[in-house]
């Protein structure tokens, strides 16, 4: 399993966006990341000035959204949807998309639930709970 460091994950996103903008060849994962970045114009300037942001700490107490975490969660959800893991997430996504009438809004609802489940797992020192995740998605409709 590939477990990049914080800096490696951030560099991956920065490089994927740079390659996209310059038309350089990119891997499938880089193209997928660039597509997700394209959905977030609020992050473009930051990714285009990595020297100012790659080492930055984004603390929730200050109200800062961590764009690197947000985009990484988007990639995780894309993988989960592709393989329907946990089982039922794809159907939950389709229900959310239909209820909200917007794919990106449905993805953000999933990100919120994934963040909640990861926080709970970290707090309790246990693996993420797929049932809790799907229950959260059901409540999000």
LOLOFI-499282 format. One record per atom (N, C-alpha, C, CB): x, y, z; residue in one letter; atom name; residue number from 1. Coordinates in Angstrom, 2 decimals, padded with zeros to 5 digits, always signed. Atoms other than C-alpha are relative to their C-alpha. Glycine has a CB too. Layout:
<pts>
PT         X         Y         Z   rest   atom    nr
PT         X         Y         Z      a     CA   NUM
...
</pts>
This chain:
<pts>
PT         X         Y         Z   rest   atom    nr
PT   +000.85   -001.18   +000.00      x      N     1
PT   +000.00   +000.00   +000.00      x     CA     1
PT   +000.89   +001.24   +000.00      x      C     1
PT   -000.97   +000.00   +001.23      x     CB     1
PT   -000.75   -001.25   +000.09      x      N     2
PT   +001.27   +003.45   -000.88      x     CA     2
PT   -000.53   +000.95   +001.06      x      C     2
PT   -000.12   +000.63   -001.42      x     CB     2
PT   +000.39   -000.95   -001.03      x      N     3
PT   +001.22   +005.79   +002.10      x     CA     3
PT   +000.93   +001.20   -000.06      x      C     3
PT   +000.03   -000.66   +001.42      x     CB     3
PT   -000.87   -001.16   +000.17      x      N     4
PT   +002.66   +009.12   +001.06      x     CA     4
PT   +000.04   +000.86   +001.26      x      C     4
PT   -000.46   +000.84   -001.18      x     CB     4
PT   -000.09   -000.98   -001.07      x      N     5
PT   +003.89   +011.66   +003.55      x     CA     5
PT   -000.89   +001.19   -000.36      x      C     5
PT   +001.48   +000.44   +000.24      x     CB     5
PT   +000.78   -001.22   +000.25      x      N     6
PT   +002.05   +014.95   +003.88      x     CA     6
PT   +000.59   +000.75   -001.18      x      C     6
PT   -000.03   +000.90   +001.25      x     CB     6
PT   -000.65   -000.75   +001.07      x      N     7
PT   +004.62   +016.62   +001.62      x     CA     7
PT   -000.13   -000.69   -001.35      x      C     7
PT   +001.47   +000.21   +000.33      x     CB     7
PT   +000.15   +000.74   +001.26      x      N     8
PT   +004.46   +013.85   -001.01      x     CA     8
PT   -001.41   +000.13   -000.55      x      C     8
PT   +000.35   -001.47   +000.21      x     CB     8
PT   +001.40   -000.14   +000.44      x      N     9
PT   +000.66   +014.04   -001.13      x     CA     9
PT   -000.25   +001.40   -000.55      x      C     9
PT   -000.97   -000.29   +001.16      x     CB     9
PT   +000.17   -001.38   +000.47      x      N    10
PT   +000.77   +017.82   -001.48      x     CA    10
PT   +000.71   +000.22   -001.32      x      C    10
PT   +000.52   +001.00   +001.05      x     CB    10
PT   -000.76   -000.14   +001.26      x      N    11
PT   +003.46   +017.67   -004.18      x     CA    11
PT   -000.73   -000.68   -001.14      x      C    11
PT   +001.42   -000.58   +000.15      x     CB    11
PT   +000.74   +000.71   +001.03      x      N    12
PT   +001.39   +015.12   -006.08      x     CA    12
PT   -001.11   +000.89   -000.57      x      C    12
PT   -000.59   -001.30   +000.56      x     CB    12
PT   +001.10   -000.85   +000.46      x      N    13
PT   -001.59   +017.49   -006.23      x     CA    13
PT   +000.53   +001.22   -000.75      x      C    13
PT   -000.85   +000.46   +001.19      x     CB    13
PT   -000.60   -001.17   +000.66      x      N    14
PT   +000.59   +020.48   -007.14      x     CA    14
PT   +000.51   -000.39   -001.38      x      C    14
PT   +001.14   +000.58   +000.85      x     CB    14
PT   -000.56   +000.44   +001.29      x      N    15
PT   +002.35   +018.52   -009.89      x     CA    15
PT   -001.09   -000.40   -000.98      x      C    15
PT   +000.95   -001.17   +000.22      x     CB    15
PT   +001.11   +000.38   +000.88      x      N    16
PT   -000.91   +017.10   -011.24      x     CA    16
PT   -000.63   +001.24   -000.63      x      C    16
PT   -001.07   -000.80   +000.78      x     CB    16
PT   +000.60   -001.23   +000.51      x      N    17
PT   -002.31   +020.62   -011.59      x     CA    17
PT   +000.95   +000.70   -000.98      x      C    17
PT   -000.36   +000.95   +001.17      x     CB    17
PT   -000.99   -000.61   +000.89      x      N    18
PT   +000.91   +021.94   -013.13      x     CA    18
PT   +000.01   -000.71   -001.36      x      C    18
PT   +001.41   -000.03   +000.63      x     CB    18
PT   +000.00   +000.78   +001.25      x      N    19
PT   +000.93   +019.13   -015.71      x     CA    19
PT   -001.27   +000.28   -000.79      x      C    19
PT   +000.12   -001.51   +000.30      x     CB    19
PT   +001.27   -000.29   +000.67      x      N    20
PT   -002.72   +019.77   -016.50      x     CA    20
PT   +000.05   +001.35   -000.70      x      C    20
PT   -001.16   -000.03   +001.01      x     CB    20
PT   -000.04   -001.36   +000.55      x      N    21
PT   -002.15   +023.48   -017.04      x     CA    21
PT   +000.99   +000.14   -001.15      x      C    21
PT   +000.36   +000.98   +001.10      x     CB    21
PT   -001.03   -000.14   +001.03      x      N    22
PT   +000.98   +023.01   -019.15      x     CA    22
PT   -000.17   -000.99   -001.15      x      C    22
PT   +001.37   -000.18   +000.62      x     CB    22
PT   +000.24   +000.99   +001.04      x      N    23
PT   -000.37   +020.10   -021.20      x     CA    23
PT   +001.03   -001.12   -000.01      x      C    23
PT   -000.01   +000.68   -001.33      x     CB    23
PT   -000.99   +001.09   -000.10      x      N    24
PT   +002.38   +017.74   -020.02      x     CA    24
PT   -000.71   -001.34   +000.14      x      C    24
PT   +000.96   +000.24   +001.21      x     CB    24
PT   +000.58   +001.33   -000.24      x      N    25
PT   +001.76   +014.00   -020.06      x     CA    25
PT   -000.19   -000.24   +001.49      x      C    25
PT   +000.91   -001.10   -000.61      x     CB    25
PT   +000.33   +000.26   -001.40      x      N    26
PT   +000.17   +012.80   -016.85      x     CA    26
PT   -000.53   -001.43   +000.14      x      C    26
PT   -001.03   +001.03   +000.54      x     CB    26
PT   +000.55   +001.33   -000.28      x      N    27
PT   -000.76   +009.49   -015.26      x     CA    27
PT   -001.52   +000.10   +000.13      x      C    27
PT   +000.62   -000.61   +001.29      x     CB    27
PT   +001.46   +000.02   -000.18      x      N    28
PT   -004.39   +008.43   -014.94      x     CA    28
PT   -000.39   +000.66   +001.32      x      C    28
PT   -000.54   -001.45   -000.05      x     CB    28
PT   +000.31   -000.58   -001.30      x      N    29
PT   -004.34   +009.36   -011.26      x     CA    29
PT   +000.23   +001.51   +000.01      x      C    29
PT   +000.85   -000.66   +001.09      x     CB    29
PT   -000.24   -001.45   +000.10      x      N    30
PT   -002.83   +012.77   -012.03      x     CA    30
PT   -001.12   +000.68   -000.78      x      C    30
PT   +001.35   +000.27   -000.67      x     CB    30
PT   +001.12   -000.58   +000.76      x      N    31
PT   -005.55   +013.40   -014.62      x     CA    31
PT   -001.27   +000.04   +000.84      x      C    31
PT   -000.25   -000.81   -001.29      x     CB    31
PT   +001.16   +000.01   -000.88      x      N    32
PT   -008.19   +012.39   -012.11      x     CA    32
PT   +000.11   +001.11   +001.04      x      C    32
PT   -000.14   -001.38   +000.70      x     CB    32
PT   -000.21   -001.06   -000.99      x      N    33
PT   -006.68   +014.72   -009.50      x     CA    33
PT   -000.21   +001.37   -000.64      x      C    33
PT   +001.42   -000.10   +000.60      x     CB    33
PT   +000.15   -001.29   +000.69      x      N    34
PT   -006.52   +017.58   -012.02      x     CA    34
PT   -001.48   +000.29   -000.27      x      C    34
PT   +000.81   +000.01   -001.32      x     CB    34
PT   +001.44   -000.19   +000.21      x      N    35
PT   -010.19   +017.03   -012.85      x     CA    35
PT   -000.71   +000.45   +001.27      x      C    35
PT   -000.62   -001.28   -000.51      x     CB    35
PT   +000.59   -000.41   -001.28      x      N    36
PT   -011.09   +017.34   -009.17      x     CA    36
PT   +000.44   +001.41   +000.36      x      C    36
PT   +000.39   -000.98   +001.12      x     CB    36
PT   -000.50   -001.36   -000.27      x      N    37
PT   -008.89   +020.41   -008.80      x     CA    37
PT   -000.75   +001.01   -000.86      x      C    37
PT   +001.52   +000.08   -000.28      x     CB    37
PT   +000.73   -000.90   +000.90      x      N    38
PT   -010.66   +021.96   -011.79      x     CA    38
PT   -001.37   +000.38   +000.57      x      C    38
PT   -000.17   -000.64   -001.38      x     CB    38
PT   +001.29   -000.28   -000.63      x      N    39
PT   -013.90   +021.73   -009.79      x     CA    39
PT   +000.12   +000.99   +001.16      x      C    39
PT   -000.62   -001.29   +000.50      x     CB    39
PT   -000.24   -000.86   -001.16      x      N    40
PT   -012.31   +023.92   -007.09      x     CA    40
PT   +000.87   +001.20   -000.38      x      C    40
PT   +000.67   -000.80   +001.13      x     CB    40
PT   -000.79   -001.17   +000.40      x      N    41
PT   -011.21   +027.24   -008.60      x     CA    41
PT   +000.54   +000.79   +001.18      x      C    41
PT   -000.84   +000.90   -000.86      x     CB    41
PT   -000.48   -000.71   -001.19      x      N    42
PT   -010.80   +028.59   -005.07      x     CA    42
PT   +001.39   -000.50   +000.44      x      C    42
PT   -001.00   -000.16   +001.14      x     CB    42
PT   -001.32   +000.55   -000.36      x      N    43
PT   -007.66   +026.40   -004.77      x     CA    43
PT   +001.06   +000.23   -001.08      x      C    43
PT   -000.12   -001.49   +000.27      x     CB    43
PT   -000.94   -000.11   +001.11      x      N    44
PT   -006.05   +027.20   -008.12      x     CA    44
PT   +001.20   +000.89   +000.32      x      C    44
PT   -000.70   +000.53   -001.22      x     CB    44
PT   -001.11   -000.93   -000.27      x      N    45
PT   -003.97   +030.20   -007.02      x     CA    45
PT   +000.97   -000.60   +001.01      x      C    45
PT   -000.54   +001.35   +000.53      x     CB    45
PT   -000.87   +000.62   -001.01      x      N    46
PT   -002.65   +028.28   -004.02      x     CA    46
PT   +000.86   -001.09   -000.62      x      C    46
PT   -000.85   -000.58   +001.14      x     CB    46
PT   -000.75   +001.07   +000.64      x      N    47
PT   -001.62   +025.30   -006.13      x     CA    47
PT   +001.01   +000.54   -001.01      x      C    47
PT   -000.94   -000.98   -000.67      x     CB    47
PT   -000.90   -000.62   +000.97      x      N    48
PT   +000.02   +027.64   -008.61      x     CA    48
PT   +001.11   +000.81   +000.67      x      C    48
PT   -000.79   +000.90   -000.94      x     CB    48
PT   -001.05   -000.68   -000.78      x      N    49
PT   +002.15   +029.21   -005.84      x     CA    49
PT   +000.44   -000.93   +001.13      x      C    49
PT   -000.50   +001.38   +000.56      x     CB    49
PT   -000.28   +000.99   -001.04      x      N    50
PT   +003.36   +026.10   -004.00      x     CA    50
PT   +001.05   +000.45   +001.01      x      C    50
PT   +000.46   -001.27   -000.64      x     CB    50
PT   -001.03   -000.47   -000.92      x      N    51
PT   +006.38   +027.85   -002.49      x     CA    51
PT   -000.60   +000.73   +001.20      x      C    51
PT   +000.98   +000.93   -000.73      x     CB    51
PT   +000.65   -000.73   -001.09      x      N    52
PT   +003.92   +029.84   -000.35      x     CA    52
PT   -000.93   -000.87   +000.83      x      C    52
PT   -000.77   +001.17   -000.56      x     CB    52
PT   +001.05   +000.77   -000.67      x      N    53
PT   +001.59   +027.03   +000.63      x     CA    53
PT   +000.34   -001.45   +000.32      x      C    53
PT   -001.20   +000.02   -000.84      x     CB    53
PT   -000.25   +001.43   -000.18      x      N    54
PT   +003.19   +023.58   +000.52      x     CA    54
PT   +000.32   -000.37   +001.46      x      C    54
PT   +001.15   -000.44   -000.90      x     CB    54
PT   -000.35   +000.28   -001.40      x      N    55
PT   +004.48   +023.82   +004.11      x     CA    55
PT   -000.99   +000.59   +000.99      x      C    55
PT   +001.38   +000.54   +000.29      x     CB    55
PT   +000.97   -000.70   -000.85      x      N    56
PT   +001.50   +025.73   +005.46      x     CA    56
PT   -000.84   -000.99   +000.81      x      C    56
PT   -000.91   +000.89   -000.84      x     CB    56
PT   +000.92   +000.76   -000.84      x      N    57
PT   -000.50   +024.33   +008.35      x     CA    57
PT   -001.37   +000.66   -000.09      x      C    57
PT   +000.50   -000.08   +001.49      x     CB    57
PT   +001.36   -000.49   +000.08      x      N    58
PT   -004.24   +024.68   +007.98      x     CA    58
PT   -000.72   -000.49   +001.25      x      C    58
PT   -000.73   -000.48   -001.33      x     CB    58
PT   +000.60   +000.41   -001.27      x      N    59
PT   -005.78   +024.68   +011.45      x     CA    59
PT   -001.49   +000.34   +000.01      x      C    59
PT   +000.72   +000.69   +001.18      x     CB    59
PT   +001.45   -000.24   +000.00      x      N    60
PT   -009.53   +024.26   +011.77      x     CA    60
PT   -000.42   +001.06   +001.00      x      C    60
PT   -000.73   -001.29   +000.28      x     CB    60
PT   +000.36   -000.99   -001.01      x      N    61
PT   -009.55   +026.43   +014.87      x     CA    61
PT   +000.03   +001.41   -000.58      x      C    61
PT   +000.95   -000.10   +001.20      x     CB    61
PT   -000.08   -001.31   +000.65      x      N    62
PT   -008.60   +029.37   +012.65      x     CA    62
PT   -000.99   +000.14   -001.15      x      C    62
PT   +001.39   +000.24   -000.50      x     CB    62
PT   +000.99   -000.04   +001.07      x      N    63
PT   -011.40   +028.53   +010.21      x     CA    63
PT   +000.56   -000.33   -001.37      x      C    63
PT   -000.64   +001.35   -000.04      x     CB    63
PT   -000.64   +000.30   +001.29      x      N    64
PT   -008.94   +027.45   +007.51      x     CA    64
PT   -000.38   -001.40   -000.47      x      C    64
PT   +001.52   +000.13   +000.11      x     CB    64
PT   +000.24   +001.29   +000.64      x      N    65
PT   -010.00   +024.67   +005.17      x     CA    65
PT   +001.32   -000.44   -000.59      x      C    65
PT   -001.14   +000.08   -001.10      x     CB    65
PT   -001.23   +000.54   +000.57      x      N    66
PT   -007.09   +022.44   +004.24      x     CA    66
PT   -000.32   -000.50   -001.40      x      C    66
PT   +000.58   -001.15   +000.90      x     CB    66
PT   +000.34   +000.40   +001.36      x      N    67
PT   -007.34   +022.30   +000.45      x     CA    67
PT   +000.65   -001.31   -000.41      x      C    67
PT   +000.40   +001.08   -000.96      x     CB    67
PT   -000.68   +001.26   +000.33      x      N    68
PT   -004.83   +019.46   +000.25      x     CA    68
PT   -000.78   -001.19   +000.57      x      C    68
PT   +001.44   +000.00   +000.55      x     CB    68
PT   +000.82   +001.05   -000.60      x      N    69
PT   -006.91   +017.36   +002.64      x     CA    69
PT   -001.31   -000.15   -000.77      x      C    69
PT   -000.28   +000.30   +001.48      x     CB    69
PT   +001.27   +000.04   +000.73      x      N    70
PT   -010.11   +018.28   +000.82      x     CA    70
PT   +000.16   -000.76   -001.32      x      C    70
PT   -000.52   +001.44   -000.25      x     CB    70
PT   -000.22   +000.65   +001.30      x      N    71
PT   -008.71   +017.21   -002.55      x     CA    71
PT   +000.38   -001.46   +000.17      x      C    71
PT   +001.09   +000.74   -000.79      x     CB    71
PT   -000.37   +001.39   -000.26      x      N    72
PT   -007.19   +014.05   -001.09      x     CA    72
PT   -001.23   -000.83   +000.37      x      C    72
PT   +001.05   -000.08   +001.13      x     CB    72
PT   +001.24   +000.71   -000.33      x      N    73
PT   -010.56   +013.10   +000.38      x     CA    73
PT   -000.84   -000.21   -001.26      x      C    73
PT   -000.81   +000.79   +001.05      x     CB    73
PT   +000.70   +000.18   +001.28      x      N    74
PT   -012.10   +013.68   -003.06      x     CA    74
PT   +000.57   -001.21   -000.74      x      C    74
PT   +000.12   +001.28   -000.87      x     CB    74
PT   -000.61   +001.15   +000.68      x      N    75
PT   -009.60   +011.20   -004.51      x     CA    75
PT   -000.38   -001.31   +000.68      x      C    75
PT   +001.53   +000.15   -000.02      x     CB    75
PT   +000.39   +001.21   -000.73      x      N    76
PT   -010.39   +008.68   -001.77      x     CA    76
PT   -001.43   -000.39   -000.33      x      C    76
PT   +000.16   +000.22   +001.52      x     CB    76
PT   +001.41   +000.28   +000.31      x      N    77
PT   -014.12   +008.98   -002.44      x     CA    77
PT   -000.13   -000.50   -001.44      x      C    77
PT   -000.87   +001.27   +000.21      x     CB    77
PT   +000.05   +000.47   +001.39      x      N    78
PT   -013.55   +008.58   -006.19      x     CA    78
PT   +000.38   -001.49   -000.07      x      C    78
PT   +000.96   +000.84   -000.90      x     CB    78
PT   -000.42   +001.41   -000.04      x      N    79
PT   -011.73   +005.30   -005.48      x     CA    79
PT   -001.09   -000.86   +000.64      x      C    79
PT   +001.33   -000.16   +000.77      x     CB    79
PT   +001.06   +000.75   -000.67      x      N    80
PT   -014.46   +004.16   -003.08      x     CA    80
PT   -001.18   -000.22   -000.93      x      C    80
PT   -000.46   +000.72   +001.26      x     CB    80
PT   +001.12   +000.13   +000.93      x      N    81
PT   -017.13   +004.85   -005.69      x     CA    81
PT   +000.33   -000.96   -001.14      x      C    81
PT   -000.38   +001.37   -000.58      x     CB    81
PT   -000.40   +000.86   +001.11      x      N    82
PT   -015.15   +003.06   -008.40      x     CA    82
PT   -000.09   -001.49   +000.36      x      C    82
PT   +001.43   +000.33   -000.44      x     CB    82
PT   +000.01   +001.41   -000.42      x      N    83
PT   -014.97   -000.15   -006.36      x     CA    83
PT   -001.17   -000.34   +000.93      x      C    83
PT   +001.31   -000.33   +000.69      x     CB    83
PT   +001.15   +000.16   -000.90      x      N    84
PT   -018.17   +000.31   -004.31      x     CA    84
PT   +000.43   -000.54   +001.36      x      C    84
PT   -001.05   -000.93   -000.64      x     CB    84
PT   -000.52   +000.39   -001.30      x      N    85
PT   -016.29   +000.09   -001.04      x     CA    85
PT   -000.05   +001.19   +000.94      x      C    85
PT   +001.45   -000.55   -000.11      x     CB    85
PT   +000.73   +001.16   -000.49      x      N    86
PT   -017.77   +000.07   +001.50      x     CA    86
PT   -001.21   -000.31   -000.89      x      C    86
PT   -000.46   +000.24   +001.45      x     CB    86
PT   +001.12   +000.38   +000.86      x      N    87
PT   -020.47   -001.89   -000.29      x     CA    87
PT   -001.24   +000.84   +000.30      x      C    87
PT   -000.33   -001.49   +000.18      x     CB    87
PT   +001.19   -000.84   -000.13      x      N    88
PT   -023.43   +000.37   -000.91      x     CA    88
PT   +000.30   +001.49   -000.15      x      C    88
PT   -000.64   -000.24   +001.32      x     CB    88
PT   -000.31   -001.43   +000.11      x      N    89
PT   -021.54   +003.66   -001.19      x     CA    89
PT   -000.41   +000.56   -001.36      x      C    89
PT   +001.50   +000.23   +000.23      x     CB    89
PT   +000.38   -000.50   +001.33      x      N    90
PT   -022.20   +003.92   -004.91      x     CA    90
PT   -001.50   +000.29   -000.05      x      C    90
PT   +000.37   -001.03   -001.09      x     CB    90
PT   +001.46   -000.22   -000.04      x      N    91
PT   -025.96   +003.54   -004.38      x     CA    91
PT   -000.33   +001.22   +000.87      x      C    91
PT   -000.74   -001.26   +000.54      x     CB    91
PT   +000.22   -001.16   -000.86      x      N    92
PT   -025.81   +006.07   -001.53      x     CA    92
PT   +000.36   +001.29   -000.74      x      C    92
PT   +000.83   -000.11   +001.31      x     CB    92
PT   -000.39   -001.17   +000.80      x      N    93
PT   -023.97   +008.49   -003.82      x     CA    93
PT   -001.08   +000.34   -001.02      x      C    93
PT   +001.35   -000.26   -000.71      x     CB    93
PT   +001.02   -000.24   +001.01      x      N    94
PT   -026.59   +008.07   -006.53      x     CA    94
PT   -001.26   +000.61   +000.63      x      C    94
PT   -000.36   -001.30   -000.74      x     CB    94
PT   +001.16   -000.58   -000.71      x      N    95
PT   -029.37   +008.79   -004.01      x     CA    95
PT   +000.27   +001.46   +000.37      x      C    95
PT   -000.33   -000.83   +001.28      x     CB    95
PT   -000.37   -001.38   -000.35      x      N    96
PT   -027.53   +011.89   -002.79      x     CA    96
PT   +000.00   +000.90   -001.23      x      C    96
PT   +001.38   +000.03   +000.68      x     CB    96
PT   -000.05   -000.78   +001.24      x      N    97
PT   -026.92   +013.07   -006.34      x     CA    97
PT   -001.40   +000.31   -000.49      x      C    97
PT   +000.79   -000.75   -001.09      x     CB    97
PT   +001.37   -000.21   +000.44      x      N    98
PT   -030.56   +012.61   -007.24      x     CA    98
PT   -000.74   +000.98   +000.92      x      C    98
PT   -000.76   -001.34   -000.07      x     CB    98
PT   +000.67   -000.86   -000.97      x      N    99
PT   -031.77   +014.30   -004.05      x     CA    99
PT   +000.49   +001.44   -000.08      x      C    99
PT   +000.20   -000.53   +001.42      x     CB    99
PT   -000.58   -001.34   +000.04      x      N   100
PT   -029.42   +017.27   -004.40      x     CA   100
PT   +000.04   +000.59   -001.40      x      C   100
PT   +001.39   -000.03   +000.56      x     CB   100
PT   +000.01   -000.48   +001.37      x      N   101
PT   -029.55   +017.49   -008.18      x     CA   101
PT   +001.35   +000.50   -000.49      x      C   101
PT   -001.00   +001.09   -000.14      x     CB   101
PT   -001.32   -000.51   +000.35      x      N   102
PT   -025.80   +018.07   -008.35      x     CA   102
PT   +001.06   -001.01   +000.45      x      C   102
PT   +000.26   +001.40   +000.66      x     CB   102
PT   -001.03   +001.00   -000.30      x      N   103
PT   -022.89   +015.63   -008.53      x     CA   103
PT   +001.00   +000.52   +001.02      x      C   103
PT   +000.72   -000.40   -001.27      x     CB   103
PT   -001.03   -000.52   -000.90      x      N   104
PT   -020.38   +017.90   -006.81      x     CA   104
PT   -000.55   +000.19   +001.41      x      C   104
PT   +000.55   +001.32   -000.54      x     CB   104
PT   +000.62   -000.15   -001.32      x      N   105
PT   -022.78   +018.68   -003.95      x     CA   105
PT   -000.12   -001.37   +000.68      x      C   105
PT   -001.39   +000.67   -000.11      x     CB   105
PT   +000.09   +001.36   -000.56      x      N   106
PT   -023.33   +014.94   -003.48      x     CA   106
PT   +001.37   -000.48   +000.47      x      C   106
PT   -000.59   -000.98   -001.04      x     CB   106
PT   -001.37   +000.38   -000.40      x      N   107
PT   -019.57   +014.36   -003.41      x     CA   107
PT   +000.40   +000.70   +001.29      x      C   107
PT   +001.00   +000.33   -001.12      x     CB   107
PT   -000.35   -000.73   -001.22      x      N   108
PT   -019.18   +017.05   -000.76      x     CA   108
PT   -000.73   -000.56   +001.22      x      C   108
PT   -000.32   +001.50   -000.16      x     CB   108
PT   +000.72   +000.64   -001.11      x      N   109
PT   -021.84   +015.37   +001.38      x     CA   109
PT   +000.75   -001.27   +000.42      x      C   109
PT   -001.46   -000.34   -000.42      x     CB   109
PT   -000.77   +001.21   -000.31      x      N   110
PT   -019.83   +012.15   +001.14      x     CA   110
PT   +001.29   +000.38   +000.72      x      C   110
PT   +000.31   -000.80   -001.29      x     CB   110
PT   -001.24   -000.44   -000.66      x      N   111
PT   -016.64   +014.04   +002.06      x     CA   111
PT   -000.26   +000.33   +001.47      x      C   111
PT   +000.59   +001.23   -000.73      x     CB   111
PT   +000.33   -000.34   -001.38      x      N   112
PT   -018.34   +015.36   +005.18      x     CA   112
PT   -000.13   -001.27   +000.85      x      C   112
PT   -001.31   +000.82   +000.06      x     CB   112
PT   +000.17   +001.25   -000.74      x      N   113
PT   -019.33   +011.85   +006.24      x     CA   113
PT   +001.33   -000.74   +000.15      x      C   113
PT   -001.03   -000.89   -000.69      x     CB   113
PT   -001.30   +000.65   -000.08      x      N   114
PT   -015.91   +010.43   +005.42      x     CA   114
PT   +000.86   +000.68   +001.06      x      C   114
PT   +000.71   +000.02   -001.36      x     CB   114
PT   -000.76   -000.74   -001.00      x      N   115
PT   -014.29   +013.16   +007.49      x     CA   115
PT   -000.46   -000.33   +001.41      x      C   115
PT   -000.13   +001.49   -000.23      x     CB   115
PT   +000.54   +000.34   -001.31      x      N   116
PT   -016.61   +012.40   +010.40      x     CA   116
PT   +000.43   -001.40   +000.43      x      C   116
PT   -001.54   +000.11   -000.01      x     CB   116
PT   -000.37   +001.38   -000.31      x      N   117
PT   -015.90   +008.66   +010.22      x     CA   117
PT   +001.49   -000.12   +000.29      x      C   117
PT   -000.40   -000.94   -001.15      x     CB   117
PT   -001.44   +000.03   -000.24      x      N   118
PT   -012.15   +009.21   +009.99      x     CA   118
PT   +000.35   +000.64   +001.34      x      C   118
PT   +000.76   +000.72   -001.13      x     CB   118
PT   -000.22   -000.65   -001.28      x      N   119
PT   -012.27   +011.58   +012.96      x     CA   119
PT   -000.36   -000.95   +001.14      x      C   119
PT   -000.82   +001.30   +000.10      x     CB   119
PT   +000.43   +000.96   -001.03      x      N   120
PT   -014.22   +009.01   +015.01      x     CA   120
PT   +001.02   -001.14   +000.14      x      C   120
PT   -001.40   -000.58   -000.35      x     CB   120
PT   -000.96   +001.10   -000.03      x      N   121
PT   -011.75   +006.26   +014.06      x     CA   121
PT   +001.30   +000.45   +000.65      x      C   121
PT   +000.28   -000.52   -001.42      x     CB   121
PT   -001.23   -000.52   -000.58      x      N   122
PT   -008.79   +008.40   +014.95      x     CA   122
PT   -000.16   +000.20   +001.51      x      C   122
PT   +000.40   +001.33   -000.67      x     CB   122
PT   +000.28   -000.25   -001.41      x      N   123
PT   -010.35   +009.38   +018.26      x     CA   123
PT   -000.06   -001.29   +000.81      x      C   123
PT   -001.29   +000.76   +000.14      x     CB   123
PT   +000.16   +001.26   -000.73      x      N   124
PT   -011.17   +005.80   +019.22      x     CA   124
PT   +001.14   -000.98   -000.24      x      C   124
PT   -001.30   -000.64   -000.40      x     CB   124
PT   -001.11   +000.90   +000.29      x      N   125
PT   -008.03   +004.23   +017.74      x     CA   125
PT   -000.44   -001.29   -000.67      x      C   125
PT   +000.73   -000.33   +001.27      x     CB   125
PT   +000.54   +001.17   +000.70      x      N   126
PT   -010.10   +001.85   +015.60      x     CA   126
PT   -000.03   +000.28   -001.50      x      C   126
PT   -001.43   -000.35   +000.52      x     CB   126
PT   +000.16   -000.23   +001.44      x      N   127
PT   -010.44   +001.31   +011.85      x     CA   127
PT   -001.30   +000.75   -000.28      x      C   127
PT   +000.03   -001.35   -000.78      x     CB   127
PT   +001.25   -000.67   +000.37      x      N   128
PT   -013.06   +003.43   +010.07      x     CA   128
PT   -001.15   -001.00   -000.08      x      C   128
PT   +000.16   +000.74   -001.35      x     CB   128
PT   +001.18   +000.85   -000.07      x      N   129
PT   -016.55   +002.01   +010.51      x     CA   129
PT   -000.86   +000.24   -001.24      x      C   129
PT   -000.82   +000.28   +001.29      x     CB   129
PT   +000.78   -000.12   +001.24      x      N   130
PT   -018.23   +001.36   +007.14      x     CA   130
PT   -001.48   +000.18   +000.25      x      C   130
PT   +000.22   -001.22   -000.86      x     CB   130
PT   +001.43   -000.14   -000.31      x      N   131
PT   -021.66   +001.04   +008.73      x     CA   131
PT   -000.32   +001.42   +000.45      x      C   131
PT   -000.41   -001.01   +001.09      x     CB   131
PT   +000.18   -001.38   -000.45      x      N   132
PT   -021.30   +004.39   +010.48      x     CA   132
PT   +000.06   +000.96   -001.19      x      C   132
PT   +001.09   +000.37   +001.05      x     CB   132
PT   -000.17   -000.81   +001.22      x      N   133
PT   -020.18   +005.88   +007.15      x     CA   133
PT   -001.29   -000.02   -000.82      x      C   133
PT   +001.18   -000.54   -000.86      x     CB   133
PT   +001.23   +000.10   +000.80      x      N   134
PT   -023.22   +004.58   +005.25      x     CA   134
PT   -001.20   +000.59   +000.73      x      C   134
PT   -000.28   -001.46   -000.35      x     CB   134
PT   +001.08   -000.61   -000.78      x      N   135
PT   -025.54   +005.63   +008.09      x     CA   135
PT   +000.05   +001.53   -000.12      x      C   135
PT   +000.09   -000.42   +001.48      x     CB   135
PT   -000.16   -001.45   +000.15      x      N   136
PT   -024.14   +009.15   +007.89      x     CA   136
PT   -000.49   +000.45   -001.39      x      C   136
PT   +001.49   +000.41   +000.19      x     CB   136
PT   +000.45   -000.36   +001.35      x      N   137
PT   -024.74   +009.19   +004.13      x     CA   137
PT   -001.52   -000.05   -000.11      x      C   137
PT   +000.63   -000.95   -001.04      x     CB   137
PT   +001.46   +000.10   +000.03      x      N   138
PT   -028.33   +008.08   +004.65      x     CA   138
PT   -000.63   +001.22   +000.67      x      C   138
PT   -000.48   -001.31   +000.69      x     CB   138
PT   +000.53   -001.19   -000.70      x      N   139
PT   -028.90   +010.95   +007.11      x     CA   139
PT   +000.24   +001.27   -000.80      x      C   139
PT   +000.65   +000.14   +001.39      x     CB   139
PT   -000.36   -001.20   +000.77      x      N   140
PT   -027.34   +013.41   +004.61      x     CA   140
PT   -001.01   +000.33   -001.10      x      C   140
PT   +001.36   -000.18   -000.61      x     CB   140
PT   +000.95   -000.26   +001.09      x      N   141
PT   -030.17   +013.09   +002.10      x     CA   141
PT   -000.93   +001.04   +000.45      x      C   141
PT   -000.77   -001.25   -000.42      x     CB   141
</pts>
